[in-house]
Amino acid sequence: MSLYVPYTGTMKHYEFYPDDSIKLYSYGFATPGYKYIWSYADTPGRHVTLFPIINRPSNYVTIDVL
């Protein structure tokens, strides 16, 4: 995934799994600019991701895994 970080601050990644579980990843301190993040299709179904930075949420990204 390619994403643009508009603010300086701590960046997190929430991944909502098809079984209603949630995984949290912390990327630490991020500065403005384009970032690349790898996503692995480890479970079939619909995955929804969110990238908040300094408590400002990103758009939701939906990934359907077959």
N, CA, C and O atoms as a Tinker XYZ file with bonds, in Angstrom:
   264  protein
     1  N      0.826000   -1.158000    0.000000    73     2
     2  CA     0.000000    0.000000    0.000000    64     1     3
     3  C      0.882000    1.237000    0.000000    63     2     4     5
     4  O      1.935000    1.269000    0.636000    81     3
     5  N      0.449000    2.216000   -0.699000    73     3     6
     6  CA     1.120000    3.511000   -0.694000    64     5     7
     7  C      0.166000    4.498000   -0.024000    63     6     8     9
     8  O     -1.011000    4.563000   -0.379000    81     7
     9  N      0.663000    5.257000    0.933000    73     7    10
    10  CA    -0.179000    6.228000    1.604000    64     9    11
    11  C      0.591000    7.512000    1.851000    63    10    12    13
    12  O      1.821000    7.522000    1.905000    81    11
    13  N     -0.151000    8.584000    1.998000    73    11    14
    14  CA     0.466000    9.877000    2.265000    64    13    15
    15  C      0.191000   10.265000    3.709000    63    14    16    17
    16  O     -0.962000   10.268000    4.141000    81    15
    17  N      1.231000   10.590000    4.453000    73    15    18
    18  CA     1.120000   11.024000    5.840000    64    17    19
    19  C      1.187000   12.552000    5.847000    63    18    20    21
    20  O      2.221000   13.120000    5.496000    81    19
    21  N      0.090000   13.232000    6.243000    73    19    22
    22  CA     0.083000   14.696000    6.190000    64    21    23
    23  C      0.610000   15.378000    7.447000    63    22    24    25
    24  O      0.890000   16.576000    7.424000    81    23
    25  N      0.752000   14.629000    8.554000    73    23    26
    26  CA     1.152000   15.226000    9.830000    64    25    27
    27  C      2.363000   14.512000   10.409000    63    26    28    29
    28  O      2.673000   13.384000   10.026000    81    27
    29  N      3.033000   15.167000   11.318000    73    27    30
    30  CA     4.108000   14.546000   12.087000    64    29    31
    31  C      3.516000   14.006000   13.374000    63    30    32    33
    32  O      2.789000   14.717000   14.068000    81    31
    33  N      3.816000   12.761000   13.701000    73    31    34
    34  CA     3.306000   12.169000   14.934000    64    33    35
    35  C      3.398000   10.660000   14.912000    63    34    36    37
    36  O      3.961000   10.074000   13.987000    81    35
    37  N      2.849000   10.039000   15.926000    73    35    38
    38  CA     2.864000    8.589000   16.042000    64    37    39
    39  C      1.804000    7.992000   15.125000    63    38    40    41
    40  O      0.636000    8.376000   15.185000    81    39
    41  N      2.216000    7.049000   14.274000    73    39    42
    42  CA     1.308000    6.428000   13.318000    64    41    43
    43  C      1.005000    4.998000   13.736000    63    42    44    45
    44  O      1.903000    4.237000   14.095000    81    43
    45  N     -0.273000    4.648000   13.683000    73    43    46
    46  CA    -0.717000    3.296000   14.002000    64    45    47
    47  C     -1.464000    2.716000   12.810000    63    46    48    49
    48  O     -1.811000    3.430000   11.870000    81    47
    49  N     -1.704000    1.420000   12.863000    73    47    50
    50  CA    -2.418000    0.718000   11.802000    64    49    51
    51  C     -3.359000   -0.267000   12.475000    63    50    52    53
    52  O     -2.917000   -1.199000   13.147000    81    51
    53  N     -4.648000   -0.061000   12.293000    73    51    54
    54  CA    -5.656000   -0.997000   12.786000    64    53    55
    55  C     -6.130000   -1.834000   11.616000    63    54    56    57
    56  O     -6.464000   -1.307000   10.555000    81    55
    57  N     -6.159000   -3.145000   11.817000    73    55    58
    58  CA    -6.678000   -4.051000   10.790000    64    57    59
    59  C     -7.846000   -4.823000   11.388000    63    58    60    61
    60  O     -7.681000   -5.564000   12.357000    81    59
    61  N     -9.030000   -4.643000   10.800000    73    59    62
    62  CA   -10.245000   -5.320000   11.246000    64    61    63
    63  C    -10.415000   -6.576000   10.401000    63    62    64    65
    64  O    -10.553000   -6.498000    9.180000    81    63
    65  N    -10.403000   -7.731000   11.055000    73    63    66
    66  CA   -10.469000   -9.023000   10.371000    64    65    67
    67  C    -11.916000   -9.478000   10.177000    63    66    68    69
    68  O    -12.815000   -8.984000   10.857000    81    67
    69  N    -12.148000  -10.424000    9.249000    73    67    70
    70  CA   -13.501000  -10.926000    8.990000    64    69    71
    71  C    -14.161000  -11.575000   10.215000    63    70    72    73
    72  O    -15.389000  -11.599000   10.305000    81    71
    73  N    -13.374000  -12.097000   11.148000    73    71    74
    74  CA   -13.943000  -12.746000   12.341000    64    73    75
    75  C    -14.178000  -11.749000   13.479000    63    74    76    77
    76  O    -14.363000  -12.156000   14.626000    81    75
    77  N    -14.172000  -10.441000   13.171000    73    75    78
    78  CA   -14.399000   -9.345000   14.120000    64    77    79
    79  C    -13.246000   -9.104000   15.094000    63    78    80    81
    80  O    -13.401000   -8.354000   16.057000    81    79
    81  N    -12.103000   -9.725000   14.857000    73    79    82
    82  CA   -10.933000   -9.415000   15.677000    64    81    83
    83  C    -10.210000   -8.203000   15.070000    63    82    84    85
    84  O    -10.395000   -7.875000   13.898000    81    83
    85  N     -9.394000   -7.557000   15.888000    73    83    86
    86  CA    -8.670000   -6.357000   15.460000    64    85    87
    87  C     -7.204000   -6.521000   15.826000    63    86    88    89
    88  O     -6.872000   -6.906000   16.947000    81    87
    89  N     -6.324000   -6.223000   14.864000    73    87    90
    90  CA    -4.887000   -6.209000   15.138000    64    89    91
    91  C     -4.405000   -4.772000   15.084000    63    90    92    93
    92  O     -4.823000   -3.999000   14.222000    81    91
    93  N     -3.524000   -4.417000   16.009000    73    91    94
    94  CA    -2.957000   -3.081000   16.070000    64    93    95
    95  C     -1.459000   -3.169000   15.835000    63    94    96    97
    96  O     -0.758000   -3.946000   16.484000    81    95
    97  N     -0.979000   -2.363000   14.901000    73    95    98
    98  CA     0.446000   -2.255000   14.626000    64    97    99
    99  C      0.846000   -0.803000   14.884000    63    98   100   101
   100  O      0.122000    0.115000   14.497000    81    99
   101  N      1.968000   -0.592000   15.522000    73    99   102
   102  CA     2.447000    0.770000   15.754000    64   101   103
   103  C      3.720000    0.977000   14.947000    63   102   104   105
   104  O      4.671000    0.205000   15.064000    81   103
   105  N      3.732000    2.028000   14.126000    73   103   106
   106  CA     4.892000    2.315000   13.289000    64   105   107
   107  C      5.786000    3.375000   13.898000    63   106   108   109
   108  O      6.778000    3.773000   13.287000    81   107
   109  N      5.452000    3.838000   15.086000    73   107   110
   110  CA     6.285000    4.831000   15.753000    64   109   111
   111  C      6.099000    6.213000   15.152000    63   110   112   113
   112  O      5.049000    6.530000   14.593000    81   111
   113  N      7.117000    7.014000   15.275000    73   111   114
   114  CA     7.070000    8.405000   14.851000    64   113   115
   115  C      7.191000    8.501000   13.333000    63   114   116   117
   116  O      8.110000    7.938000   12.740000    81   115
   117  N      6.266000    9.213000   12.716000    73   115   118
   118  CA     6.260000    9.373000   11.258000    64   117   119
   119  C      6.286000   10.853000   10.904000    63   118   120   121
   120  O      5.720000   11.684000   11.615000    81   119
   121  N      6.936000   11.167000    9.820000    73   119   122
   122  CA     7.000000   12.537000    9.318000    64   121   123
   123  C      6.180000   12.623000    8.033000    63   122   124   125
   124  O      5.928000   11.596000    7.403000    81   123
   125  N      5.761000   13.814000    7.634000    73   123   126
   126  CA     4.954000   13.946000    6.417000    64   125   127
   127  C      5.673000   13.400000    5.185000    63   126   128   129
   128  O      6.895000   13.490000    5.064000    81   127
   129  N      4.889000   12.838000    4.286000    73   127   130
   130  CA     5.414000   12.305000    3.036000    64   129   131
   131  C      4.745000   10.997000    2.678000    63   130   132   133
   132  O      3.868000   10.516000    3.395000    81   131
   133  N      5.161000   10.431000    1.571000    73   131   134
   134  CA     4.615000    9.158000    1.101000    64   133   135
   135  C      5.308000    8.006000    1.815000    63   134   136   137
   136  O      6.524000    8.025000    2.006000    81   135
   137  N      4.524000    6.998000    2.209000    73   135   138
   138  CA     5.028000    5.806000    2.892000    64   137   139
   139  C      4.514000    4.575000    2.159000    63   138   140   141
   140  O      3.456000    4.612000    1.532000    81   139
   141  N      5.261000    3.498000    2.243000    73   139   142
   142  CA     4.869000    2.207000    1.675000    64   141   143
   143  C      4.705000    1.211000    2.800000    63   142   144   145
   144  O      5.576000    1.082000    3.660000    81   143
   145  N      3.585000    0.505000    2.793000    73   143   146
   146  CA     3.315000   -0.489000    3.828000    64   145   147
   147  C      2.861000   -1.763000    3.133000    63   146   148   149
   148  O      1.991000   -1.732000    2.263000    81   147
   149  N      3.456000   -2.881000    3.525000    73   147   150
   150  CA     3.080000   -4.172000    2.957000    64   149   151
   151  C      1.908000   -4.735000    3.733000    63   150   152   153
   152  O      1.841000   -4.608000    4.956000    81   151
   153  N      0.990000   -5.354000    3.019000    73   151   154
   154  CA    -0.159000   -6.003000    3.642000    64   153   155
   155  C     -0.179000   -7.451000    3.159000    63   154   156   157
   156  O     -0.044000   -7.718000    1.965000    81   155
   157  N     -0.347000   -8.374000    4.089000    73   155   158
   158  CA    -0.326000   -9.791000    3.755000    64   157   159
   159  C     -1.728000  -10.373000    3.854000    63   158   160   161
   160  O     -2.423000  -10.156000    4.846000    81   159
   161  N     -2.142000  -11.104000    2.844000    73   159   162
   162  CA    -3.455000  -11.744000    2.817000    64   161   163
   163  C     -3.371000  -13.055000    3.591000    63   162   164   165
   164  O     -3.137000  -14.113000    3.007000    81   163
   165  N     -3.562000  -12.982000    4.901000    73   163   166
   166  CA    -3.375000  -14.173000    5.728000    64   165   167
   167  C     -4.684000  -14.885000    6.085000    63   166   168   169
   168  O     -4.655000  -16.018000    6.566000    81   167
   169  N     -5.828000  -14.237000    5.855000    73   167   170
   170  CA    -7.127000  -14.831000    6.171000    64   169   171
   171  C     -8.134000  -14.454000    5.083000    63   170   172   173
   172  O     -8.239000  -13.275000    4.744000    81   171
   173  N     -8.876000  -15.410000    4.526000    73   171   174
   174  CA    -9.884000  -15.069000    3.522000    64   173   175
   175  C    -11.006000  -14.214000    4.125000    63   174   176   177
   176  O    -11.359000  -14.369000    5.295000    81   175
   177  N    -11.553000  -13.320000    3.317000    73   175   178
   178  CA   -12.655000  -12.474000    3.756000    64   177   179
   179  C    -12.330000  -11.004000    3.569000    63   178   180   181
   180  O    -11.346000  -10.653000    2.918000    81   179
   181  N    -13.157000  -10.152000    4.142000    73   179   182
   182  CA   -13.000000   -8.705000    4.005000    64   181   183
   183  C    -12.186000   -8.137000    5.172000    63   182   184   185
   184  O    -12.539000   -8.319000    6.337000    81   183
   185  N    -11.105000   -7.454000    4.841000    73   183   186
   186  CA   -10.243000   -6.790000    5.819000    64   185   187
   187  C    -10.427000   -5.281000    5.638000    63   186   188   189
   188  O    -10.441000   -4.786000    4.511000    81   187
   189  N    -10.564000   -4.563000    6.735000    73   187   190
   190  CA   -10.694000   -3.115000    6.700000    64   189   191
   191  C     -9.535000   -2.535000    7.514000    63   190   192   193
   192  O     -9.301000   -2.944000    8.652000    81   191
   193  N     -8.820000   -1.588000    6.927000    73   191   194
   194  CA    -7.677000   -1.000000    7.615000    64   193   195
   195  C     -7.882000    0.496000    7.822000    63   194   196   197
   196  O     -8.607000    1.156000    7.077000    81   195
   197  N     -7.222000    1.008000    8.857000    73   195   198
   198  CA    -7.316000    2.409000    9.235000    64   197   199
   199  C     -5.950000    2.838000    9.753000    63   198   200   201
   200  O     -5.315000    2.097000   10.503000    81   199
   201  N     -5.491000    4.025000    9.364000    73   199   202
   202  CA    -4.175000    4.519000    9.746000    64   201   203
   203  C     -4.295000    5.855000   10.484000    63   202   204   205
   204  O     -4.126000    6.906000    9.864000    81   203
   205  N     -4.581000    5.843000   11.786000    73   203   206
   206  CA    -4.644000    7.128000   12.491000    64   205   207
   207  C     -3.242000    7.659000   12.820000    63   206   208   209
   208  O     -2.318000    6.887000   13.080000    81   207
   209  N     -3.106000    8.959000   12.802000    73   207   210
   210  CA    -1.870000    9.615000   13.215000    64   209   211
   211  C     -2.283000   10.828000   14.047000    63   210   212   213
   212  O     -3.131000   11.618000   13.632000    81   211
   213  N     -1.689000   10.962000   15.196000    73   211   214
   214  CA    -2.043000   11.950000   16.228000    64   213   215
   215  C     -3.559000   12.031000   16.414000    63   214   216   217
   216  O     -4.138000   13.118000   16.438000    81   215
   217  N     -4.191000   10.860000   16.546000    73   215   218
   218  CA    -5.631000   10.705000   16.783000    64   217   219
   219  C     -6.514000   11.275000   15.681000    63   218   220   221
   220  O     -7.681000   11.580000   15.925000    81   219
   221  N     -5.985000   11.423000   14.486000    73   219   222
   222  CA    -6.780000   11.820000   13.324000    64   221   223
   223  C     -6.853000   10.616000   12.397000    63   222   224   225
   224  O     -5.833000   10.196000   11.852000    81   223
   225  N     -8.044000   10.054000   12.209000    73   223   226
   226  CA    -8.158000    8.831000   11.405000    64   225   227
   227  C     -7.991000    9.091000    9.914000    63   226   228   229
   228  O     -8.284000   10.177000    9.415000    81   227
   229  N     -7.522000    8.085000    9.231000    73   227   230
   230  CA    -7.427000    8.136000    7.768000    64   229   231
   231  C     -8.742000    7.663000    7.176000    63   230   232   233
   232  O     -9.682000    7.347000    7.906000    81   231
   233  N     -8.805000    7.614000    5.874000    73   231   234
   234  CA    -9.913000    6.939000    5.207000    64   233   235
   235  C     -9.768000    5.450000    5.458000    63   234   236   237
   236  O     -8.661000    4.955000    5.665000    81   235
   237  N    -10.883000    4.737000    5.439000    73   235   238
   238  CA   -10.839000    3.285000    5.566000    64   237   239
   239  C    -10.434000    2.683000    4.232000    63   238   240   241
   240  O    -10.850000    3.153000    3.173000    81   239
   241  N     -9.618000    1.638000    4.293000    73   239   242
   242  CA    -9.216000    0.909000    3.093000    64   241   243
   243  C     -9.763000   -0.510000    3.247000    63   242   244   245
   244  O     -9.479000   -1.188000    4.235000    81   243
   245  N    -10.544000   -0.951000    2.271000    73   243   246
   246  CA   -11.124000   -2.294000    2.309000    64   245   247
   247  C    -10.398000   -3.179000    1.325000    63   246   248   249
   248  O    -10.201000   -2.820000    0.164000    81   247
   249  N     -9.996000   -4.363000    1.815000    73   247   250
   250  CA    -9.285000   -5.339000    1.003000    64   249   251
   251  C    -10.040000   -6.659000    1.099000    63   250   252   253
   252  O    -10.205000   -7.209000    2.188000    81   251
   253  N    -10.496000   -7.164000   -0.041000    73   251   254
   254  CA   -11.174000   -8.469000   -0.075000    64   253   255
   255  C    -10.163000   -9.535000   -0.445000    63   254   256   257
   256  O     -9.526000   -9.466000   -1.496000    81   255
   257  N    -10.018000  -10.528000    0.432000    73   255   258
   258  CA    -9.060000  -11.613000    0.251000    64   257   259
   259  C     -9.826000  -12.880000   -0.126000    63   258   260   261
   260  O    -10.759000  -13.276000    0.573000    81   259
   261  N     -9.433000  -13.510000   -1.227000    73   259   262
   262  CA   -10.099000  -14.744000   -1.659000    64   261   263
   263  C     -9.416000  -15.955000   -1.104000    63   262   264
   264  O     -9.843000  -17.080000   -1.366000    81   263
